[in-house]
Each structure stands twice: as structure tokens, then as C-alpha cells.
């Protein structure tokens, strides 16, 4: 993949117009370009995590695929499980990362000696040709901790890759026969983030061909109920070295397209910001504006006011407390809708870790989606308030609609809430741990109510107890955390809109200053500058169209 070179070349073409840029536009372009190239660097690879219940066969599958049998720990103790990212390297080693920092490095042979904690990532470097070929295509495989590996550890790892993963592969043991319990809940969660993982049915040597066919068809039916009609469902068997399903899926991935869609949107925003300013300057050069100096002073005064406090009209936006209750209502509804499924999982005596994982997945998904909705509403309300407040700014028959446009801010919110939550709002990363602490006693408590009940009676009773008692305990337990998240999120939106508004106002002021300087220039000089700006517009538009 050559994203780095491609976008660096594109930015180099954009930089050709920098001699024509002034003030805030020039500073903004520099800041945005640096941030963007950092994003490009981080998008060098797409991550493909392999997930599933503990002992589903993920590590065995990867050991066969890499042609390095015994490389990855198989059937490790739950407390030692960690996410392993697989890279090609001539020096076979493993590096342990915690919170983005490398804390340890060992020869690959000592991989089992790593001292890991929940959320850690181990980067494995090996001389595997299949891994080399994938890496050259821009794909990095990740062996995830199993759901049975201890919920805190699994949840932390999953959260990392909801942020950075592009495609998930779910491994299902053929002996399960279907997507069960927490697995189905996790699939539902990923589908709400517009991620539809591939399903690989493992250990098919333990079933007949007709049984495998029936299992595959039933899983496809389950996926259709989630609204996924094109998800890949294949089969693998490490014992027989049958990796056809896995390799077929990997070959179907288009890393270039997946990354391009994400990066092109950001690049267009950067270039359009420059185009916006050049258009404004051309417009102002064309106008006869009275008392330019006075209008500059008005803008300077307004910028100073905005720096002190963002103009917000009362009644436009929900308070953090009201927004928090809206989020909690979404969580309550999500848990209530899944109460029967949770009850059935308990009746079926599924592993307590999988029950807790299902509840955490339901809550996390509901929180993220509700926060996204609340954030959009808040940003729209705040934008409307700002729009109303700037009606008193000096006008001079120039189109200033861009002053009301905060699409870049709204766009960044989606990134904030769906791909960078753990980094931007650190408190949310601990939400799973909090939920876990509330859920831990649930399974045993609910099971204690079941003695002597028929299956239907048991499901109904557990469901009712879950709704009347457990859900409220969870809601009350997470309320302070959700309030803190909401407060931080609203502050983030305020800061973003404030910074965006100040930047736009500075650009208008820069253009007015240029208008003052034009008074000392000849008509031909001004016309020549206008032509240069129009040529720059054409140049920038051509760059965008080439993406």
C-alpha cells in the first residue's frame, strides 16, 4: 500500500498555492496537513481481528496459516491471554505494548513469558511468508483473547479494535452448531457500527459434511436476522490444514478501498477549507466596501468575545443531566429488549463469562449509539445558537454562509464516538470494567431463583427478575460514569465549534486586511492577484477530482 506516498504527493500539490495564502488559512493548512499525515501513517495497515469463544481454535488456525506451528500460545490460561498482532520480520521477536508504549521485548521463543494486563497488545514479528504477503497488501491479522479469557481482558482488547479494526473474523466451533449467547450479541453490536464480520466455522472434522452444511445455513439465517445479507460464512479445519474459507475471505478484502474511503473524506475537508478562503478573498476583492478598517475592528472585538465564551442561546441544547438520562433510557430499552435472550443464556447454564460479555456488549453498544445521537443533536443546537449570535457581524454583500457551516465539527464527532472513543474519552474505556463489577453477581443470583421451575417458568421468572432488579442496578451503577462522559463530550463539542468559529472569523479579517492593502495597489495589480487566486482554485479542484 502506498497511501503515505499518495497523500504526501497530493499535499505537495496543495502546497504549491501556499505563496498565495495568508494568515489563518496558511496556519490552518499547516496544522491540518501535519495531523492528516499522522493519520495516514497510522492507516498504513488494516487490522483484521480474529474473535470467538475461548478455545474456538483461533490460535491453532493462525499457527497453521503462518506455517509456524507452535508460534502462538494455544489453550493458554485465561489470565495470560493477550491480543497478538502478526507482522513479518527477519528478527523473530515479540514486543509488548501498553497504552501505546512499548514496555517489553523478548525473543519469539519466550512469548509465553510476557507479563500482560487487560488491553495490552503484543506485536509478533516472524519469518512467515503468508504474513509477509498479507502485510504487503496492507493487512495485519490479530489473534484476540477468547471470550472465556476473562471478561475484563477480552473487553479491553475488543474495545481497542472497535477503534482501529476494519474487518473482524468470528471463529465458531462447529460443535456449537450456531451463533450463541454473547457471540450473537457481539455480532449485533458490530453490525450497529456498520461492521459485518466474516464467520469461519472451525473444527469441522468433528462433524459430517451434511451437518457442516446445515450449521452453515443456520448461521447464514441468523445473520440475515441481523440485517446482514452479504456476510461471508466459510469453514476451516486446522487439523486437516484446510484453510480455504480463511484464505478466500482474506483475498476478498480490498485494503486500498477501505482506507481510501476514510482518508479521502479528511483530505477533501482540508482542501475545501483552502478553497473556501480563496473564494472569499476573490469575492472581497471584487466588492466596494466602506469603512474596511472599522469592520476589521468589529471582527477583532467579536473574536475576543468568542474566545472568552462561545455564544450559546438558552434553550437550544439539552443539559448534561438531561442528555445522560436520554442515554440511560436507551440502555434500559436495549437491555429490556434482550432480557429474554439473557434469561435463556442463564437457563442454558452458559459460561458466566459469556453471559456477562453479552450484557456488556448490549450496554456498550447502546451507550455509544445514544452518545452519537446526543452529540449530533447538541452540535446542531449549538450551531444554531452560534448562527443566531453572528447575525450582528458586519455585512458587506459578500456570501458568508461558510460562517454557519460546522460540518467539519460534526464529521469529527463520528470519528470521536465510533473509532476513537477510548483515546478521546478515556473514561469510556473503563465503562466495561464498571459494568462487569455490577454484572458479576447476576448469574449466580438469578440461577438461585430457578430451583423446581420448568424451563418456560424459569425463563419467564429470570426475565422478570432481570428487568425489575438487574437492569436498574446496572443503570444506577453507570449513571455517574455516563454523566461524566456526557459533560466531557459537550465540552469537547463546545471547544471544537468555538475553535472553528474563531478560525472562520480570522479568515474574514485576513481578507479585509488584504482589501485595505489593495487600496495602495494599481487596478492591474489587483486584477493580476485575482487571476492568480482563480488559477489556484482550478488547481485545488483538480487535485480533489483526482482522488
MOPE-V6708 format. One record per residue. N is the residue number from 1. RES is the residue in one small letter. PSI is psi in whole degrees, 0 to 359 (* if undefined). D_CENTER is the distance of its C-alpha to the mean C-alpha in Angstrom with 2 decimals. Layout:
BEGIN
N & RES & PSI & D_CENTER
N & RES & PSI & D_CENTER
END
This chain:
BEGIN
1 & x & 139 & 21.41
2 & x & 36 & 22.57
3 & x & 317 & 19.62
4 & x & 310 & 20.83
5 & x & 318 & 24.31
6 & x & 310 & 23.44
7 & x & 332 & 21.48
8 & x & 319 & 23.89
9 & x & 319 & 26.71
10 & x & 318 & 25.21
11 & x & 326 & 24.84
12 & x & 320 & 28.36
13 & x & 321 & 29.60
14 & x & 320 & 28.02
15 & x & 345 & 29.73
16 & x & 339 & 33.04
17 & x & 357 & 33.14
18 & x & 328 & 32.55
19 & x & 340 & 36.34
20 & x & 352 & 36.26
21 & x & 151 & 33.51
22 & x & 156 & 34.46
23 & x & 232 & 33.23
24 & x & 324 & 29.74
25 & x & 317 & 28.67
26 & x & 316 & 29.53
27 & x & 318 & 27.82
28 & x & 317 & 24.62
29 & x & 318 & 24.61
30 & x & 312 & 25.08
31 & x & 310 & 22.24
32 & x & 322 & 19.74
33 & x & 317 & 21.00
34 & x & 315 & 20.64
35 & x & 320 & 17.04
36 & x & 317 & 16.28
37 & x & 330 & 18.22
38 & x & 318 & 16.36
39 & x & 319 & 13.08
40 & x & 317 & 15.31
41 & x & 316 & 16.65
42 & x & 337 & 13.40
43 & x & 18 & 12.68
44 & x & 325 & 16.12
45 & x & 153 & 15.12
46 & x & 142 & 12.82
47 & x & 135 & 12.57
48 & x & 92 & 14.20
49 & x & 140 & 14.43
50 & x & 121 & 17.59
51 & x & 168 & 17.62
52 & x & 178 & 20.50
53 & x & 157 & 23.22
54 & x & 135 & 25.10
55 & x & 25 & 27.71
56 & x & 347 & 26.38
57 & x & 16 & 27.23
58 & x & 308 & 24.00
59 & x & 321 & 25.65
60 & x & 317 & 28.88
61 & x & 314 & 27.26
62 & x & 325 & 25.61
63 & x & 321 & 28.92
64 & x & 316 & 30.73
65 & x & 318 & 28.27
66 & x & 350 & 28.39
67 & x & 29 & 32.17
68 & x & 64 & 32.05
69 & x & 129 & 33.31
70 & x & 358 & 33.04
71 & x & 310 & 30.42
72 & x & 142 & 27.69
73 & x & 133 & 28.80
74 & x & 137 & 29.60
75 & x & 42 & 30.31
76 & x & 162 & 29.54
77 & x & 141 & 29.99
78 & x & 320 & 26.95
79 & x & 350 & 26.93
80 & x & 358 & 26.71
81 & x & 147 & 23.77
82 & x & 160 & 20.89
83 & x & 126 & 18.09
84 & x & 118 & 19.93
85 & x & 132 & 18.49
86 & x & 116 & 21.33
87 & x & 157 & 22.55
88 & x & 137 & 25.93
89 & x & 138 & 28.40
90 & x & 329 & 32.19
91 & x & 100 & 32.24
92 & x & 117 & 31.07
93 & x & 172 & 29.29
94 & x & 134 & 26.42
95 & x & 133 & 24.49
96 & x & 128 & 22.90
97 & x & 137 & 19.99
98 & x & 121 & 19.30
99 & x & 38 & 16.84
100 & x & 357 & 16.54
101 & x & 135 & 20.37
102 & x & 124 & 22.76
103 & x & 348 & 25.23
104 & x & 155 & 27.31
105 & x & 135 & 28.46
106 & x & 158 & 30.85
107 & x & 149 & 32.57
108 & x & 328 & 30.85
109 & x & 339 & 33.87
110 & x & 23 & 33.03
111 & x & 327 & 29.48
112 & x & 350 & 30.58
113 & x & 2 & 31.72
114 & x & 135 & 28.31
115 & x & 100 & 28.01
116 & x & 159 & 24.46
117 & x & 162 & 22.56
118 & x & 133 & 19.55
119 & x & 351 & 16.31
120 & x & 154 & 18.38
121 & x & 130 & 17.70
122 & x & 122 & 20.80
123 & x & 117 & 21.02
124 & x & 124 & 23.94
125 & x & 122 & 26.04
126 & x & 160 & 28.59
127 & x & 56 & 31.13
128 & x & 123 & 29.80
129 & x & 317 & 30.45
130 & x & 322 & 27.97
131 & x & 321 & 25.19
132 & x & 315 & 26.58
133 & x & 319 & 26.52
134 & x & 317 & 22.89
135 & x & 322 & 21.92
136 & x & 332 & 24.04
137 & x & 351 & 22.02
138 & x & 24 & 18.75
139 & x & 130 & 17.78
140 & x & 123 & 17.40
141 & x & 147 & 18.10
142 & x & 123 & 17.06
143 & x & 111 & 19.49
144 & x & 154 & 17.84
145 & x & 140 & 19.95
146 & x & 158 & 21.47
147 & x & 328 & 21.06
148 & x & 9 & 24.59
149 & x & 16 & 23.85
150 & x & 119 & 23.66
151 & x & 320 & 20.99
152 & x & 316 & 19.88
153 & x & 314 & 19.41
154 & x & 315 & 17.68
155 & x & 319 & 15.30
156 & x & 317 & 14.39
157 & x & 315 & 13.86
158 & x & 317 & 11.77
159 & x & 321 & 9.43
160 & x & 317 & 9.23
161 & x & 347 & 8.40
162 & x & 326 & 5.91
163 & x & 312 & 3.95
164 & x & 344 & 6.36
165 & x & 147 & 8.18
166 & x & 323 & 9.18
167 & x & 132 & 12.09
168 & x & 148 & 13.45
169 & x & 120 & 17.20
170 & x & 122 & 18.84
171 & x & 126 & 22.34
172 & x & 122 & 24.88
173 & x & 128 & 28.36
174 & x & 330 & 30.98
175 & x & 343 & 32.98
176 & x & 324 & 30.38
177 & x & 351 & 31.21
178 & x & 177 & 28.12
179 & x & 113 & 24.62
180 & x & 158 & 25.60
181 & x & 241 & 24.52
182 & x & 332 & 21.25
183 & x & 313 & 20.44
184 & x & 320 & 20.69
185 & x & 318 & 18.72
186 & x & 320 & 15.82
187 & x & 318 & 16.11
188 & x & 319 & 16.14
189 & x & 312 & 12.94
190 & x & 323 & 11.12
191 & x & 329 & 13.09
192 & x & 341 & 11.88
193 & x & 14 & 8.29
194 & x & 31 & 10.54
195 & x & 125 & 10.67
196 & x & 96 & 14.37
197 & x & 157 & 15.33
198 & x & 149 & 18.70
199 & x & 128 & 21.36
200 & x & 122 & 24.00
201 & x & 117 & 27.10
202 & x & 170 & 28.59
203 & x & 41 & 32.14
204 & x & 351 & 33.75
205 & x & 344 & 37.01
206 & x & 1 & 37.60
207 & x & 156 & 37.80
208 & x & 164 & 40.06
209 & x & 318 & 38.86
210 & x & 323 & 39.42
211 & x & 319 & 37.45
212 & x & 318 & 34.47
213 & x & 318 & 34.73
214 & x & 319 & 34.83
215 & x & 315 & 31.80
216 & x & 315 & 29.79
217 & x & 322 & 30.97
218 & x & 320 & 30.17
219 & x & 321 & 26.57
220 & x & 322 & 26.24
221 & x & 316 & 27.76
222 & x & 318 & 25.27
223 & x & 323 & 22.32
224 & x & 328 & 24.16
225 & x & 338 & 24.28
226 & x & 1 & 20.47
227 & x & 8 & 20.73
228 & x & 111 & 19.92
229 & x & 352 & 22.97
230 & x & 16 & 21.97
231 & x & 143 & 20.24
232 & x & 130 & 22.04
233 & x & 119 & 24.39
234 & x & 183 & 26.55
235 & x & 151 & 28.77
236 & x & 159 & 29.32
237 & x & 106 & 31.99
238 & x & 324 & 32.02
239 & x & 320 & 35.67
240 & x & 7 & 36.80
241 & x & 30 & 34.43
242 & x & 102 & 33.18
243 & x & 16 & 29.72
244 & x & 316 & 30.07
245 & x & 319 & 27.25
246 & x & 311 & 24.80
247 & x & 324 & 26.05
248 & x & 316 & 26.16
249 & x & 314 & 22.48
250 & x & 321 & 21.57
251 & x & 334 & 23.99
252 & x & 343 & 22.35
253 & x & 143 & 19.01
254 & x & 83 & 18.86
255 & x & 322 & 16.61
256 & x & 313 & 18.14
257 & x & 319 & 17.21
258 & x & 317 & 13.56
259 & x & 321 & 13.14
260 & x & 318 & 15.69
261 & x & 317 & 14.05
262 & x & 313 & 11.06
263 & x & 324 & 13.58
264 & x & 322 & 16.43
265 & x & 315 & 14.94
266 & x & 319 & 14.58
267 & x & 317 & 17.98
268 & x & 322 & 19.65
269 & x & 318 & 18.69
270 & x & 311 & 20.37
271 & x & 320 & 23.42
272 & x & 329 & 23.79
273 & x & 321 & 24.03
274 & x & 317 & 26.97
275 & x & 317 & 28.47
276 & x & 314 & 28.37
277 & x & 319 & 30.38
278 & x & 319 & 32.85
279 & x & 317 & 33.55
280 & x & 316 & 34.25
281 & x & 321 & 36.64
282 & x & 316 & 38.45
283 & x & 312 & 38.92
284 & x & 323 & 40.27
285 & x & 331 & 42.63
286 & x & 345 & 44.08
287 & x & 148 & 44.83
288 & x & 108 & 47.81
289 & x & 123 & 46.34
290 & x & 145 & 48.74
291 & x & 55 & 48.38
292 & x & 317 & 45.34
293 & x & 318 & 45.86
294 & x & 321 & 45.86
295 & x & 324 & 42.56
296 & x & 317 & 40.98
297 & x & 323 & 42.22
298 & x & 316 & 40.77
299 & x & 319 & 37.31
300 & x & 319 & 37.66
301 & x & 319 & 38.65
302 & x & 321 & 35.75
303 & x & 318 & 33.24
304 & x & 321 & 34.85
305 & x & 316 & 34.49
306 & x & 325 & 30.81
307 & x & 328 & 30.21
308 & x & 317 & 31.93
309 & x & 129 & 30.25
310 & x & 130 & 27.98
311 & x & 118 & 30.15
312 & x & 121 & 29.07
313 & x & 137 & 31.40
314 & x & 141 & 32.07
315 & x & 357 & 30.91
316 & x & 318 & 28.05
317 & x & 153 & 25.13
318 & x & 149 & 24.75
319 & x & 162 & 25.44
320 & x & 324 & 22.94
321 & x & 315 & 25.23
322 & x & 318 & 25.26
323 & x & 321 & 21.50
324 & x & 315 & 21.26
325 & x & 326 & 23.80
326 & x & 317 & 21.99
327 & x & 315 & 18.87
328 & x & 325 & 21.34
329 & x & 321 & 23.16
330 & x & 320 & 20.10
331 & x & 315 & 19.81
332 & x & 315 & 23.59
333 & x & 317 & 23.60
334 & x & 317 & 20.93
335 & x & 320 & 22.96
336 & x & 318 & 26.20
337 & x & 334 & 25.20
338 & x & 9 & 24.48
339 & x & 319 & 27.53
340 & x & 317 & 29.72
341 & x & 316 & 27.31
342 & x & 316 & 26.98
343 & x & 317 & 30.76
344 & x & 321 & 31.41
345 & x & 320 & 29.30
346 & x & 317 & 31.49
347 & x & 320 & 34.65
348 & x & 359 & 33.84
349 & x & 41 & 33.56
350 & x & 155 & 30.25
351 & x & 133 & 29.20
352 & x & 328 & 28.36
353 & x & 321 & 25.17
354 & x & 326 & 23.93
355 & x & 313 & 24.97
356 & x & 322 & 23.13
357 & x & 321 & 19.98
358 & x & 315 & 20.27
359 & x & 315 & 20.72
360 & x & 317 & 17.79
361 & x & 317 & 15.50
362 & x & 312 & 17.14
363 & x & 312 & 16.85
364 & x & 315 & 13.24
365 & x & 315 & 12.28
366 & x & 319 & 14.89
367 & x & 312 & 13.88
368 & x & 314 & 10.26
369 & x & 320 & 11.71
370 & x & 320 & 14.76
371 & x & 320 & 13.22
372 & x & 315 & 11.43
373 & x & 314 & 14.95
374 & x & 322 & 16.80
375 & x & 318 & 14.98
376 & x & 315 & 15.79
377 & x & 317 & 19.30
378 & x & 317 & 19.78
379 & x & 321 & 18.85
380 & x & 315 & 21.18
381 & x & 317 & 23.86
382 & x & 319 & 23.70
383 & x & 320 & 23.84
384 & x & 320 & 26.89
385 & x & 318 & 28.52
386 & x & 317 & 28.13
387 & x & 318 & 29.50
388 & x & 322 & 32.49
389 & x & 335 & 33.12
390 & x & 7 & 33.36
391 & x & 341 & 36.03
392 & x & 357 & 38.62
393 & x & 153 & 37.56
394 & x & 134 & 40.23
395 & x & 151 & 40.30
396 & x & 42 & 42.14
397 & x & 36 & 41.68
398 & x & 140 & 38.54
399 & x & 110 & 35.41
400 & x & 27 & 32.98
401 & x & 330 & 30.47
402 & x & 340 & 27.70
403 & x & 337 & 28.36
404 & x & 0 & 26.87
405 & x & 112 & 23.79
406 & x & 32 & 20.58
407 & x & 325 & 18.28
408 & x & 325 & 16.62
409 & x & 312 & 15.86
410 & x & 319 & 14.56
411 & x & 318 & 12.35
412 & x & 335 & 10.85
413 & x & 321 & 10.27
414 & x & 318 & 7.85
415 & x & 316 & 5.75
416 & x & 315 & 6.94
417 & x & 340 & 6.43
418 & x & 339 & 3.43
419 & x & 352 & 1.18
420 & x & 29 & 4.86
421 & x & 312 & 6.77
422 & x & 330 & 9.08
423 & x & 319 & 10.01
424 & x & 326 & 10.62
425 & x & 81 & 12.07
426 & x & 329 & 13.69
427 & x & 332 & 15.72
428 & x & 332 & 13.03
429 & x & 334 & 12.77
430 & x & 1 & 16.43
431 & x & 318 & 16.20
432 & x & 317 & 16.48
433 & x & 318 & 19.52
434 & x & 314 & 21.06
435 & x & 318 & 20.79
436 & x & 314 & 22.25
437 & x & 331 & 25.17
438 & x & 329 & 25.91
439 & x & 333 & 25.67
440 & x & 311 & 27.68
441 & x & 353 & 31.06
442 & x & 310 & 30.24
443 & x & 309 & 31.06
444 & x & 321 & 34.44
445 & x & 314 & 35.29
446 & x & 321 & 34.68
447 & x & 329 & 36.52
448 & x & 342 & 39.50
449 & x & 355 & 40.07
450 & x & 347 & 40.51
451 & x & 127 & 43.93
452 & x & 5 & 46.37
453 & x & 148 & 44.02
454 & x & 168 & 43.75
455 & x & 313 & 40.39
456 & x & 317 & 40.08
457 & x & 318 & 41.34
458 & x & 313 & 39.01
459 & x & 314 & 35.88
460 & x & 318 & 37.03
461 & x & 316 & 37.85
462 & x & 318 & 34.72
463 & x & 313 & 32.66
464 & x & 317 & 34.75
465 & x & 320 & 34.53
466 & x & 315 & 30.76
467 & x & 314 & 30.55
468 & x & 332 & 33.30
469 & x & 303 & 32.58
470 & x & 315 & 29.37
471 & x & 316 & 26.97
472 & x & 324 & 28.67
473 & x & 317 & 28.53
474 & x & 314 & 24.77
475 & x & 311 & 24.46
476 & x & 324 & 26.91
477 & x & 323 & 25.31
478 & x & 350 & 21.79
479 & x & 310 & 23.17
480 & x & 322 & 23.60
481 & x & 316 & 20.06
482 & x & 321 & 18.62
483 & x & 315 & 21.14
484 & x & 318 & 20.09
485 & x & 314 & 16.39
486 & x & 316 & 17.71
487 & x & 313 & 20.15
488 & x & 321 & 17.76
489 & x & 316 & 15.39
490 & x & 322 & 18.50
491 & x & 320 & 19.81
492 & x & 315 & 16.75
493 & x & 316 & 17.19
494 & x & 314 & 20.91
495 & x & 319 & 20.63
496 & x & 314 & 18.50
497 & x & 321 & 20.98
498 & x & 312 & 23.87
499 & x & 319 & 23.00
500 & x & 316 & 22.47
501 & x & 315 & 25.77
502 & x & 316 & 27.66
503 & x & 316 & 26.55
504 & x & 319 & 27.79
505 & x & 323 & 31.01
506 & x & 324 & 31.66
507 & x & 320 & 31.44
508 & x & 317 & 34.05
509 & x & 318 & 36.19
510 & x & 319 & 36.00
511 & x & 323 & 37.18
512 & x & 321 & 40.02
513 & x & 317 & 41.13
514 & x & 323 & 41.31
515 & x & 321 & 43.40
516 & x & 318 & 45.81
517 & x & 330 & 46.22
518 & x & 335 & 46.98
519 & x & 335 & 50.13
520 & x & 7 & 51.61
521 & x & 157 & 50.87
522 & x & 162 & 52.93
523 & x & 320 & 51.91
524 & x & 324 & 51.55
525 & x & 315 & 49.20
526 & x & 317 & 46.91
527 & x & 323 & 47.02
528 & x & 318 & 46.24
529 & x & 320 & 43.16
530 & x & 317 & 42.05
531 & x & 322 & 42.47
532 & x & 318 & 40.42
533 & x & 319 & 37.56
534 & x & 322 & 37.85
535 & x & 321 & 37.85
536 & x & 320 & 34.69
537 & x & 313 & 33.05
538 & x & 318 & 34.14
539 & x & 313 & 32.87
540 & x & 319 & 29.34
541 & x & 324 & 29.17
542 & x & 325 & 30.27
543 & x & 314 & 27.50
544 & x & 318 & 24.84
545 & x & 339 & 26.77
546 & x & 343 & 26.84
547 & x & * & 23.10
END
